[in-house]
Amino acid sequence: MSEDGVIAAVEKAGFKLAGKSEINSNPKDTKDYSGGVWTLPPTLSQGQKDRQRFLTIGESDV
């Protein structure tokens, strides 16, 4: 579910968004991995394949 979709659903239920933060954002995470977020650490579902690349990206912000 997209962030906009969640905000819309919550506001429809009567809540008001007071603010948000990008504190856990990871700009290196392109979110387009064939194995999903499990491709990135700490899971590294691809094993040794492209391991260093995924370690350099770091954890997903999803």
Distance bins in CASP14 RR format, pairs under 12 A and 6 or more apart:
PFRMAT RR
TARGET T0000
AUTHOR 0000-0000-0000
RMODE 2
METHOD distances of the structure
MODEL  1
1 7 0 0 0 0 0 1 0 0 0 0 0
1 8 0 0 0 0 0 1 0 0 0 0 0
1 9 0 0 0 0 1 0 0 0 0 0 0
1 10 0 0 0 0 0 1 0 0 0 0 0
1 62 0 0 0 0 0 1 0 0 0 0 0
2 8 0 0 0 0 1 0 0 0 0 0 0
2 9 0 0 0 0 0 1 0 0 0 0 0
2 31 0 0 0 0 0 1 0 0 0 0 0
2 62 0 0 0 0 0 1 0 0 0 0 0
3 9 0 0 0 0 0 1 0 0 0 0 0
3 10 0 0 0 0 0 1 0 0 0 0 0
3 17 0 0 0 0 0 1 0 0 0 0 0
3 20 0 0 0 0 1 0 0 0 0 0 0
3 22 0 0 0 0 0 1 0 0 0 0 0
3 25 0 0 0 0 0 1 0 0 0 0 0
3 61 0 0 0 0 0 1 0 0 0 0 0
3 62 0 0 0 0 0 1 0 0 0 0 0
4 10 0 0 0 0 0 1 0 0 0 0 0
4 11 0 0 0 0 0 1 0 0 0 0 0
4 17 0 0 0 0 0 1 0 0 0 0 0
4 20 0 0 0 0 0 1 0 0 0 0 0
5 11 0 0 0 0 1 0 0 0 0 0 0
5 12 0 0 0 0 1 0 0 0 0 0 0
5 17 0 0 0 0 0 1 0 0 0 0 0
6 12 0 0 0 0 0 1 0 0 0 0 0
6 13 0 0 0 0 0 1 0 0 0 0 0
6 15 0 0 0 0 0 1 0 0 0 0 0
6 17 0 0 0 0 1 0 0 0 0 0 0
6 20 0 0 0 0 0 1 0 0 0 0 0
7 13 0 0 0 0 0 1 0 0 0 0 0
7 14 0 0 0 0 0 1 0 0 0 0 0
7 15 0 0 0 0 1 0 0 0 0 0 0
7 16 0 0 0 0 1 0 0 0 0 0 0
7 17 1 0 1 0 0 0 0 0 0 0 0
7 18 0 0 0 0 0 1 0 0 0 0 0
7 19 0 0 0 0 0 1 0 0 0 0 0
7 20 0 0 0 0 1 0 0 0 0 0 0
8 14 0 0 0 0 0 1 0 0 0 0 0
8 15 0 0 0 0 0 1 0 0 0 0 0
8 17 0 0 0 0 1 0 0 0 0 0 0
9 15 0 0 0 0 1 0 0 0 0 0 0
9 17 0 0 0 0 0 1 0 0 0 0 0
10 16 0 0 0 0 1 0 0 0 0 0 0
10 17 1 0 0 1 0 0 0 0 0 0 0
10 18 0 0 0 0 0 1 0 0 0 0 0
10 20 0 0 0 0 0 1 0 0 0 0 0
11 17 1 0 0 1 0 0 0 0 0 0 0
11 18 0 0 0 0 0 1 0 0 0 0 0
21 61 0 0 0 0 0 1 0 0 0 0 0
22 61 0 0 0 0 1 0 0 0 0 0 0
23 61 0 0 0 0 1 0 0 0 0 0 0
24 58 0 0 0 0 0 1 0 0 0 0 0
24 59 0 0 0 0 1 0 0 0 0 0 0
24 60 0 0 0 0 1 0 0 0 0 0 0
24 61 1 0 1 0 0 0 0 0 0 0 0
24 62 0 0 0 0 1 0 0 0 0 0 0
25 31 0 0 0 0 0 1 0 0 0 0 0
25 59 0 0 0 0 0 1 0 0 0 0 0
25 60 0 0 0 0 0 1 0 0 0 0 0
25 61 1 0 1 0 0 0 0 0 0 0 0
25 62 0 0 0 0 0 1 0 0 0 0 0
26 37 0 0 0 0 0 1 0 0 0 0 0
26 40 0 0 0 0 1 0 0 0 0 0 0
26 41 0 0 0 0 0 1 0 0 0 0 0
26 54 0 0 0 0 0 1 0 0 0 0 0
26 56 0 0 0 0 0 1 0 0 0 0 0
26 57 1 0 0 1 0 0 0 0 0 0 0
26 58 1 0 0 1 0 0 0 0 0 0 0
26 59 1 0 0 1 0 0 0 0 0 0 0
26 60 1 0 0 1 0 0 0 0 0 0 0
26 61 1 0 1 0 0 0 0 0 0 0 0
26 62 0 0 0 0 1 0 0 0 0 0 0
27 57 0 0 0 0 1 0 0 0 0 0 0
27 58 0 0 0 0 0 1 0 0 0 0 0
27 60 0 0 0 0 0 1 0 0 0 0 0
27 61 0 0 0 0 1 0 0 0 0 0 0
28 40 0 0 0 0 1 0 0 0 0 0 0
28 41 0 0 0 0 0 1 0 0 0 0 0
28 53 0 0 0 0 0 1 0 0 0 0 0
28 54 0 0 0 0 0 1 0 0 0 0 0
28 55 0 0 0 0 0 1 0 0 0 0 0
28 56 1 0 0 1 0 0 0 0 0 0 0
28 57 1 0 1 0 0 0 0 0 0 0 0
28 58 1 0 0 1 0 0 0 0 0 0 0
28 59 0 0 0 0 1 0 0 0 0 0 0
28 60 0 0 0 0 1 0 0 0 0 0 0
28 61 0 0 0 0 1 0 0 0 0 0 0
29 36 0 0 0 0 0 1 0 0 0 0 0
29 37 0 0 0 0 1 0 0 0 0 0 0
29 39 0 0 0 0 0 1 0 0 0 0 0
29 40 1 0 0 1 0 0 0 0 0 0 0
29 41 0 0 0 0 0 1 0 0 0 0 0
29 54 0 0 0 0 0 1 0 0 0 0 0
29 56 0 0 0 0 0 1 0 0 0 0 0
29 57 1 0 0 1 0 0 0 0 0 0 0
29 58 1 0 0 1 0 0 0 0 0 0 0
29 59 1 0 0 1 0 0 0 0 0 0 0
29 60 1 0 1 0 0 0 0 0 0 0 0
29 61 1 0 1 0 0 0 0 0 0 0 0
29 62 1 0 0 1 0 0 0 0 0 0 0
30 36 0 0 0 0 0 1 0 0 0 0 0
30 37 0 0 0 0 0 1 0 0 0 0 0
30 39 0 0 0 0 0 1 0 0 0 0 0
30 40 0 0 0 0 0 1 0 0 0 0 0
30 53 0 0 0 0 0 1 0 0 0 0 0
30 54 0 0 0 0 0 1 0 0 0 0 0
30 57 1 0 0 1 0 0 0 0 0 0 0
30 58 0 0 0 0 0 1 0 0 0 0 0
30 60 0 0 0 0 1 0 0 0 0 0 0
30 61 0 0 0 0 0 1 0 0 0 0 0
30 62 0 0 0 0 0 1 0 0 0 0 0
31 37 1 0 0 1 0 0 0 0 0 0 0
31 39 0 0 0 0 0 1 0 0 0 0 0
31 40 0 0 0 0 1 0 0 0 0 0 0
31 57 0 0 0 0 0 1 0 0 0 0 0
31 60 1 0 0 1 0 0 0 0 0 0 0
31 61 0 0 0 0 1 0 0 0 0 0 0
31 62 1 0 0 1 0 0 0 0 0 0 0
32 39 0 0 0 0 1 0 0 0 0 0 0
32 40 0 0 0 0 0 1 0 0 0 0 0
32 57 0 0 0 0 0 1 0 0 0 0 0
32 60 0 0 0 0 0 1 0 0 0 0 0
32 62 0 0 0 0 0 1 0 0 0 0 0
33 39 1 1 0 0 0 0 0 0 0 0 0
33 40 1 0 0 1 0 0 0 0 0 0 0
33 43 0 0 0 0 0 1 0 0 0 0 0
33 44 0 0 0 0 0 1 0 0 0 0 0
33 45 0 0 0 0 1 0 0 0 0 0 0
33 46 0 0 0 0 1 0 0 0 0 0 0
33 49 0 0 0 0 0 1 0 0 0 0 0
33 50 0 0 0 0 1 0 0 0 0 0 0
33 53 0 0 0 0 0 1 0 0 0 0 0
33 54 0 0 0 0 1 0 0 0 0 0 0
33 57 0 0 0 0 1 0 0 0 0 0 0
33 58 0 0 0 0 0 1 0 0 0 0 0
33 60 0 0 0 0 1 0 0 0 0 0 0
33 62 0 0 0 0 0 1 0 0 0 0 0
34 45 0 0 0 0 1 0 0 0 0 0 0
34 46 0 0 0 0 1 0 0 0 0 0 0
34 49 0 0 0 0 0 1 0 0 0 0 0
34 50 0 0 0 0 0 1 0 0 0 0 0
34 54 0 0 0 0 0 1 0 0 0 0 0
35 43 0 0 0 0 1 0 0 0 0 0 0
35 44 0 0 0 0 0 1 0 0 0 0 0
35 45 1 0 0 1 0 0 0 0 0 0 0
35 46 1 0 0 1 0 0 0 0 0 0 0
35 47 0 0 0 0 0 1 0 0 0 0 0
35 49 0 0 0 0 0 1 0 0 0 0 0
35 50 0 0 0 0 0 1 0 0 0 0 0
35 54 0 0 0 0 0 1 0 0 0 0 0
35 60 0 0 0 0 0 1 0 0 0 0 0
36 43 0 0 0 0 1 0 0 0 0 0 0
36 44 0 0 0 0 0 1 0 0 0 0 0
36 45 0 0 0 0 1 0 0 0 0 0 0
36 46 0 0 0 0 0 1 0 0 0 0 0
36 54 0 0 0 0 0 1 0 0 0 0 0
36 60 1 0 0 1 0 0 0 0 0 0 0
36 62 0 0 0 0 1 0 0 0 0 0 0
37 43 1 0 0 1 0 0 0 0 0 0 0
37 44 0 0 0 0 0 1 0 0 0 0 0
37 45 0 0 0 0 1 0 0 0 0 0 0
37 54 0 0 0 0 0 1 0 0 0 0 0
37 57 0 0 0 0 0 1 0 0 0 0 0
37 58 0 0 0 0 0 1 0 0 0 0 0
37 59 0 0 0 0 1 0 0 0 0 0 0
37 60 1 0 1 0 0 0 0 0 0 0 0
37 61 0 0 0 0 1 0 0 0 0 0 0
37 62 1 0 1 0 0 0 0 0 0 0 0
38 44 0 0 0 0 1 0 0 0 0 0 0
38 45 1 0 1 0 0 0 0 0 0 0 0
38 46 0 0 0 0 1 0 0 0 0 0 0
38 47 0 0 0 0 0 1 0 0 0 0 0
38 54 0 0 0 0 0 1 0 0 0 0 0
38 59 0 0 0 0 0 1 0 0 0 0 0
38 60 0 0 0 0 1 0 0 0 0 0 0
38 62 0 0 0 0 0 1 0 0 0 0 0
39 45 1 0 1 0 0 0 0 0 0 0 0
39 46 1 0 1 0 0 0 0 0 0 0 0
39 47 0 0 0 0 1 0 0 0 0 0 0
39 49 0 0 0 0 1 0 0 0 0 0 0
39 50 0 0 0 0 1 0 0 0 0 0 0
39 51 0 0 0 0 0 1 0 0 0 0 0
39 53 0 0 0 0 1 0 0 0 0 0 0
39 54 1 0 1 0 0 0 0 0 0 0 0
39 55 0 0 0 0 0 1 0 0 0 0 0
39 57 0 0 0 0 1 0 0 0 0 0 0
39 58 0 0 0 0 0 1 0 0 0 0 0
39 59 0 0 0 0 0 1 0 0 0 0 0
39 60 0 0 0 0 1 0 0 0 0 0 0
39 62 0 0 0 0 0 1 0 0 0 0 0
40 46 0 0 0 0 1 0 0 0 0 0 0
40 47 0 0 0 0 0 1 0 0 0 0 0
40 50 0 0 0 0 0 1 0 0 0 0 0
40 51 0 0 0 0 0 1 0 0 0 0 0
40 53 0 0 0 0 1 0 0 0 0 0 0
40 54 1 0 1 0 0 0 0 0 0 0 0
40 55 0 0 0 0 1 0 0 0 0 0 0
40 56 0 0 0 0 0 1 0 0 0 0 0
40 57 1 0 1 0 0 0 0 0 0 0 0
40 58 1 0 1 0 0 0 0 0 0 0 0
40 59 1 0 1 0 0 0 0 0 0 0 0
40 60 1 0 1 0 0 0 0 0 0 0 0
40 61 0 0 0 0 1 0 0 0 0 0 0
40 62 0 0 0 0 1 0 0 0 0 0 0
41 47 0 0 0 0 0 1 0 0 0 0 0
41 51 0 0 0 0 1 0 0 0 0 0 0
41 52 0 0 0 0 0 1 0 0 0 0 0
41 53 0 0 0 0 0 1 0 0 0 0 0
41 54 1 0 0 1 0 0 0 0 0 0 0
41 55 1 0 1 0 0 0 0 0 0 0 0
41 56 0 0 0 0 1 0 0 0 0 0 0
41 57 0 0 0 0 1 0 0 0 0 0 0
41 58 1 0 1 0 0 0 0 0 0 0 0
41 59 1 0 1 0 0 0 0 0 0 0 0
41 60 0 0 0 0 1 0 0 0 0 0 0
42 54 0 0 0 0 0 1 0 0 0 0 0
42 55 0 0 0 0 0 1 0 0 0 0 0
42 58 0 0 0 0 1 0 0 0 0 0 0
42 59 1 0 0 1 0 0 0 0 0 0 0
42 60 0 0 0 0 0 1 0 0 0 0 0
43 51 0 0 0 0 0 1 0 0 0 0 0
43 54 0 0 0 0 1 0 0 0 0 0 0
43 55 0 0 0 0 0 1 0 0 0 0 0
43 58 0 0 0 0 0 1 0 0 0 0 0
43 59 0 0 0 0 1 0 0 0 0 0 0
43 60 0 0 0 0 1 0 0 0 0 0 0
44 50 0 0 0 0 1 0 0 0 0 0 0
44 51 1 0 0 1 0 0 0 0 0 0 0
44 52 0 0 0 0 0 1 0 0 0 0 0
44 53 0 0 0 0 0 1 0 0 0 0 0
44 54 1 0 0 1 0 0 0 0 0 0 0
44 55 1 0 0 1 0 0 0 0 0 0 0
44 57 0 0 0 0 0 1 0 0 0 0 0
44 58 0 0 0 0 0 1 0 0 0 0 0
44 59 0 0 0 0 0 1 0 0 0 0 0
44 60 0 0 0 0 0 1 0 0 0 0 0
45 51 0 0 0 0 0 1 0 0 0 0 0
45 54 0 0 0 0 1 0 0 0 0 0 0
45 60 0 0 0 0 0 1 0 0 0 0 0
46 52 0 0 0 0 0 1 0 0 0 0 0
46 53 0 0 0 0 1 0 0 0 0 0 0
46 54 1 0 0 1 0 0 0 0 0 0 0
46 55 0 0 0 0 0 1 0 0 0 0 0
47 53 0 0 0 0 0 1 0 0 0 0 0
47 54 0 0 0 0 1 0 0 0 0 0 0
47 55 0 0 0 0 0 1 0 0 0 0 0
48 54 0 0 0 0 0 1 0 0 0 0 0
48 55 0 0 0 0 0 1 0 0 0 0 0
50 56 0 0 0 0 1 0 0 0 0 0 0
50 57 0 0 0 0 1 0 0 0 0 0 0
51 57 0 0 0 0 0 1 0 0 0 0 0
51 58 0 0 0 0 0 1 0 0 0 0 0
52 58 0 0 0 0 0 1 0 0 0 0 0
54 60 0 0 0 0 0 1 0 0 0 0 0
END
